[in-house]
Structure formats: structure tokens, C-alpha cells
Amino acid sequence: CKSSRLPGKGHIGGSAEQTAGCCGERNAADVNGILCMDKPQEFTSFDVIGKLRGILHLKRLGHTGTLDPMATGVLPVLVGTATKACDILPNQDKTYRAEVQFGYETDTQDRWGKTVQTFPEMQVTRAQLEAVLPAFIGSIEQIPPMYSAVSVGGQRLYDLARKGVEVERPARTVVIHAISLDAFDEAEQTAVLTVSCGKGTYIRTLLSDIGHALDGGAVLTELRRTMACGYRLEQAYTFEQVAQMMQEGTLEAHLIPTETLFAALPALHLGEAQARMYRNGVKLDLKRLRQVRTDAAQYRVYDAQGKFLGTAQADWEQGLLRVGKNFGTG
């Protein structure tokens, strides 16, 4: 399984990459679902999993995507059989609240890095900032920062960066759904932005590119993820709250059902015989299924009693419904 640990220099990366870290062995405890955590600063996503293992006494835990050490906020943790969803998440969108300082650049594109250039003449106005933001909405190209977990030539960029080596990085296409300017202080040259984006987006790189568009530089100073994979900050818990749940024996009541990971997929309800076949991995005849839609290829599947079974894919060429991930088994 993939670790979310970013060794060495802690920084606010703000990566929305879906390196979904499914860590841990099978645990006999029948505790399954999503535990939405409010990740504290200076914890890697892997650190969160490690600490939760100690609190929950469970080994089978994973997360839906890394959140860099100096960032805080929503980190959905997969518990039990929910870890099967690591590589098939249909909703990988994120929302961030980012604070930015204009007027200089660092080697990490955030305030924890080494200053590499200053722009003493840079004086951004609200109107200028609002004028450039629309250019960064939609599908855009980003060059991954050197201080990132991206691999180039078989080596992690952050390993090369810590050796003082900078290499050419191919640009990647990412999607920015929306950017809103929540606050702006012209005297301090600071702003607060809310950014909704797809997977693989580096918020610090986005802000750095915005600084360049304003003929200067910009660094990320604070980052808080307010939504990930459809889960929001209001649903997130602290370590202390989770420990209290364990003391009170209420953990399972606070777990979000695994099926919510697939809320974006249409529901498909099977009859008793069909559900039995699904559980055994048998392909089903699409013509015999009432709720199949010709405009949908993937489904979340339920039995006749409404119990979530897993996911499935429609193979229209063969006329068959194929089992995707079966969450009813261990």
C-alpha cells in the first residue's frame, strides 16, 4: 500500500492527488465505514493512520488521498472493508481555503521554504487579482513543484530537491472548478481564496502561478481542506473526539456508511437470486435488470432489503453486468 508520508522538510503542499493510501492488514473486528478526520498541522496522512490505529485498535485503515503535513482539514479515513474503495473512488474533488502572501517566492512555494526572490515593487489591487482569477478556472496546465511526491525518472522530486537538484518536470493537466476571493488586504498584500478542484492539483503551485500572472510572486501561508470526496469539515473529528467515542463505545455510530463514497453513481437494486449471484461474482444479464440505464456504465448495488453490496460495471457489448468491488466480503 502507498504511504502518504513526505519525509523531511514539512510544508504546505496542498496536493489533491489521489494516492489513496490503503494501509493495514485485515482485522477481525466488524467495523466498516468512513471516519472523517480533521487532520492537525504537522501530521502527515500516514501519521494520522498510525495514531488512529493506536486509538481504535484496528489495523485495517486507509485514507482517500494525501494531505501535506502543514495543511489541516478534511481527511476521510477508510475503516475495515471500506479500504477496498482506495483505487475506485468516483468523486476525487477537493475544496481548500488558502491564504496567500504576495511579494516574494520560496523554493517550496509556501512560507516554510527558503526565500529565493522578492518583488519589492509589487503592489496588487483587488481589481487586478479579480481580473486574473478567471484565467485559472477550468482545465489548466501545472508544473509540479520540486518539493512534491511526484516521481520523475524513478526518483521522488522532494528527494532531488533536498539534494539541491532541480530537474525538468512535464506539465500536467488539472481542473479548477471554481475560485472565490473571500478576503483581500491591500496594505498587507494578503488574500484568502476558496479553491474547488479535481485530483492532482497543487494549491501552492496555483497561487505561485497567480503571482506570476500579476508580474511578481506569491506564496501559500495557510491551507485548510474543507471538503474531500464529498465529505465536509462539519463531519470531521479530532483525535480527542475519536478517543472519547472509543471510551463511550460509540465509534460505529459515528462512521459514515461506505456506500456514500459512491453517491455519485446511480443505484441498482437486485432481487434475492440476483443478489446471491452478485455476491458469488456471477455476471448478470443486463436485460433482466430493471434499473439499468443506457447512459450509465457504473453503479452502486443493493440487495432486495436495501443493503449495500458494492459496485458494478455494465458491459453493453456483452450485455452483462460485471461485479466491481464487492463490499460484502472481507
C-alpha positions in Angstrom: 0.0 0.0 0.0 1.1 3.6 -0.6 2.2 5.7 2.3 1.3 9.4 2.5 4.5 10.3 4.4 6.5 13.1 2.9 9.9 12.8 4.6 12.0 15.7 5.9 11.0 19.3 5.3 7.4 19.9 6.3 5.5 22.2 4.0 2.0 23.0 2.9 1.8 21.2 -0.4 -2.0 21.3 -0.9 -1.8 18.3 -3.3 -5.2 16.9 -4.2 -3.6 13.9 -5.7 -5.4 10.6 -5.1 -2.5 8.5 -3.9 -5.1 6.7 -1.8 -3.1 5.1 1.0 -4.7 1.7 1.8 -2.7 0.6 4.7 -3.0 -2.2 7.1 -3.9 -5.9 7.4 -7.3 -7.5 7.6 -8.8 -7.1 11.1 -11.4 -9.4 12.5 -13.4 -6.6 14.0 -16.6 -6.0 12.0 -16.2 -2.2 12.0 -16.5 -0.7 8.5 -17.2 2.8 7.1 -15.7 6.2 6.8 -14.2 8.1 9.7 -13.8 11.7 8.6 -10.8 13.3 10.4 -9.8 16.9 10.9 -6.1 16.5 10.3 -4.0 18.7 12.6 -0.9 20.6 11.4 2.4 18.8 11.3 0.8 15.4 10.8 1.3 13.5 7.6 -1.7 11.5 6.3 0.3 8.4 7.3 0.8 9.8 10.8 -3.0 10.1 11.1 -3.4 6.4 10.2 -0.7 5.4 12.7 -2.3 7.4 15.6 -5.8 6.1 14.8 -4.5 2.5 14.9 -3.4 3.1 18.4 -6.7 4.7 19.4 -9.1 2.4 17.6 -7.0 -0.8 18.0 -7.7 -1.6 14.3 -5.2 -2.4 11.6 -7.3 -2.2 8.5 -7.3 1.6 7.9 -6.5 3.7 4.9 -7.1 7.2 3.6 -8.6 8.7 0.4 -5.7 10.9 -0.6 -2.7 12.7 0.9 -2.8 16.0 2.7 0.6 17.5 3.3 2.0 18.0 6.9 1.4 21.7 7.3 -2.1 21.6 5.9 -5.1 20.9 8.1 -8.7 19.8 7.5 -10.7 17.0 6.0 -9.0 13.6 5.7 -11.5 10.8 5.1 -10.2 7.6 6.7 -11.4 4.2 5.3 -12.1 1.6 8.0 -12.4 -2.1 7.5 -13.8 -3.3 4.2 -14.1 0.4 3.1 -10.4 0.2 2.3 -11.4 -1.7 -0.8 -12.5 1.7 -2.2 -9.0 3.1 -2.3 -8.5 2.8 -6.1 -12.0 3.2 -7.4 -13.3 6.5 -5.8 -15.6 8.2 -8.3 -15.5 11.5 -6.5 -12.0 12.9 -6.1 -12.8 16.6 -5.9 -11.5 18.8 -3.1 -12.1 22.3 -1.7 -9.5 24.3 0.0 -9.3 27.6 2.0 -6.0 29.1 1.1 -4.2 32.2 2.5 -1.6 33.8 0.2 1.0 36.5 0.6 2.1 38.4 -2.4 5.6 39.9 -3.0 8.0 37.0 -2.8 8.7 33.4 -3.7 10.2 30.4 -1.9 11.7 27.1 -3.0 8.7 25.3 -1.7 6.1 27.8 -2.9 4.9 28.2 0.8 6.0 30.2 3.8 8.1 27.4 5.2 10.5 27.4 2.4 13.7 29.4 1.7 13.1 32.8 0.0 14.5 32.8 -3.5 13.2 36.0 -4.9 11.4 39.2 -3.7 9.3 41.7 -5.6 9.5 45.0 -3.6 7.7 46.9 -6.3 4.8 44.5 -6.5 1.5 46.1 -5.3 -1.5 44.1 -6.1 -5.0 45.6 -6.0 -8.3 43.7 -5.5 -9.3 44.6 -9.1 -6.1 43.2 -10.5 -6.4 40.0 -8.6 -10.1 39.5 -9.5 -9.1 40.1 -13.2 -6.6 37.3 -13.4 -8.5 34.6 -11.4 -10.8 33.6 -14.3 -7.8 32.5 -16.4 -7.1 29.8 -13.8 -10.6 28.2 -13.9 -11.2 25.1 -16.0 -8.6 22.8 -17.4 -5.2 24.3 -16.8 -1.5 23.2 -17.0 0.6 22.9 -13.9 4.2 22.1 -13.5 4.6 20.0 -10.2 6.7 21.7 -7.6 10.2 20.3 -6.8 9.1 19.8 -3.2 6.4 17.2 -4.1 6.0 13.4 -4.1 5.8 13.2 -7.9 8.3 10.8 -9.5 10.5 11.8 -12.4 12.9 9.2 -13.8 12.1 6.9 -10.9 13.0 9.5 -8.2 10.8 11.5 -5.9 11.1 15.2 -6.6 11.4 16.1 -2.9 14.4 13.8 -2.7 16.1 15.6 -5.5 15.1 19.0 -4.2 16.7 18.3 -0.8 20.0 17.5 -2.6 19.8 20.8 -4.4 19.0 19.2 -7.7 16.3 20.7 -9.9 15.0 18.7 -12.9 12.6 19.5 -15.7 9.1 18.4 -14.9 6.4 17.8 -17.5 3.3 19.9 -17.1 0.1 18.1 -16.1 -3.5 19.0 -16.8 -5.6 19.7 -13.7 -9.1 21.0 -13.3 -10.0 24.0 -11.2 -13.8 24.1 -10.8 -14.0 27.5 -9.0 -12.0 30.2 -7.2 -13.6 32.8 -5.0 -11.8 35.7 -3.4 -13.0 35.7 0.3 -10.8 38.4 1.7 -8.2 40.9 0.5 -5.9 43.2 2.4 -4.2 45.6 0.0 -1.9 47.1 2.7 -0.6 43.7 3.9 -0.7 42.3 0.3 -2.6 39.2 1.5 -5.7 37.4 0.3 -7.9 34.4 1.2 -9.2 32.2 -1.6 -11.5 29.3 -1.7 -10.5 26.8 -4.4 -12.5 23.8 -5.7 -10.5 21.5 -7.8 -10.0 18.0 -9.1 -7.3 15.5 -8.3 -3.6 16.2 -8.8 -3.9 20.0 -8.1 -1.2 21.7 -6.2 -2.7 24.7 -4.4 0.7 26.3 -3.7 1.6 26.0 -7.4 -1.7 27.6 -8.4 -1.0 30.5 -6.1 2.5 30.8 -7.4 1.2 30.9 -11.0 -1.3 33.6 -10.0 1.6 35.6 -8.5 3.4 35.3 -11.9 0.3 36.5 -13.7 0.4 39.6 -11.5 4.0 40.2 -12.6 5.5 39.1 -9.3 5.4 36.3 -6.8 3.2 34.7 -4.2 3.4 32.0 -1.5 0.9 30.0 0.3 0.8 30.8 4.0 -2.0 28.7 5.4 -4.1 25.9 3.9 -7.2 24.1 5.2 -9.1 21.5 3.3 -12.8 22.0 3.8 -14.1 19.2 1.6 -12.7 15.9 0.2 -14.5 13.2 -1.8 -17.9 14.7 -0.8 -17.2 14.9 2.9 -17.1 18.3 4.7 -15.4 19.8 7.6 -18.6 19.7 9.7 -18.4 15.9 9.5 -14.8 15.7 10.7 -13.5 14.7 14.1 -10.3 15.4 16.1 -8.2 12.7 17.7 -9.6 13.7 21.1 -13.2 13.2 19.9 -12.4 9.8 18.4 -10.8 8.7 21.7 -13.9 9.8 23.5 -16.0 7.7 21.1 -13.9 4.7 22.0 -14.4 5.3 25.7 -18.1 5.6 25.2 -18.4 2.7 22.8 -20.0 4.9 20.1 -17.4 4.7 17.3 -19.6 2.7 14.9 -22.4 5.3 15.3 -20.1 8.0 14.0 -18.9 6.1 11.0 -20.3 7.2 7.7 -21.6 4.3 5.5 -19.2 3.1 2.9 -21.8 3.5 0.2 -21.6 7.3 0.5 -18.3 7.1 -1.3 -20.3 6.1 -4.4 -23.2 8.6 -4.0 -22.4 10.0 -7.5 -23.2 6.6 -9.1 -26.8 5.5 -9.9 -28.3 2.9 -7.6 -29.2 -0.6 -8.8 -31.4 -2.8 -6.7 -31.2 -6.6 -7.2 -33.7 -9.3 -6.5 -32.8 -12.1 -4.0 -31.5 -14.5 -6.6 -29.6 -11.8 -8.4 -28.0 -10.5 -5.2 -26.9 -14.0 -4.4 -25.3 -14.3 -7.8 -23.6 -10.9 -7.4 -22.1 -12.0 -4.0 -20.6 -15.0 -5.7 -19.1 -12.9 -8.5 -21.5 -14.1 -11.2 -22.2 -11.8 -14.2 -25.8 -10.8 -14.6 -27.9 -10.4 -17.7 -28.5 -6.7 -18.3 -31.8 -7.4 -20.0 -33.1 -8.9 -16.7 -32.2 -5.8 -14.6 -35.0 -3.2 -14.3 -32.9 -0.2 -13.2 -30.1 -0.3 -15.7 -29.6 3.0 -17.5 -28.2 3.1 -21.0 -26.3 6.4 -20.1 -24.5 4.9 -17.1 -21.7 2.4 -17.0 -21.1 2.2 -13.3 -23.5 1.5 -10.4 -23.7 1.1 -6.7 -25.5 -2.1 -6.0 -28.0 -3.1 -3.3 -29.9 -6.3 -2.4 -33.7 -6.6 -2.1 -33.6 -5.4 1.5 -31.6 -2.3 0.6 -28.3 -3.5 1.9 -25.3 -2.0 0.1 -23.3 -4.8 -1.7 -20.7 -3.0 -3.8 -20.1 -1.6 -7.3 -20.7 -3.0 -10.8 -20.0 -2.1 -14.4 -22.3 -2.5 -17.4 -20.7 -4.2 -20.3 -23.0 -3.3 -23.1 -21.1 -5.2 -25.8 -21.6 -8.4 -23.9 -24.9 -7.5 -22.4 -23.6 -8.3 -18.9 -23.3 -6.6 -15.5 -19.9 -7.3 -14.1 -19.1 -7.2 -10.4 -16.8 -4.3 -9.5 -15.8 -4.3 -5.8 -17.9 -6.5 -3.5 -18.0 -4.9 -0.1 -20.0 -7.7 1.4 -16.9 -9.9 1.8 -13.8 -9.4 3.8 
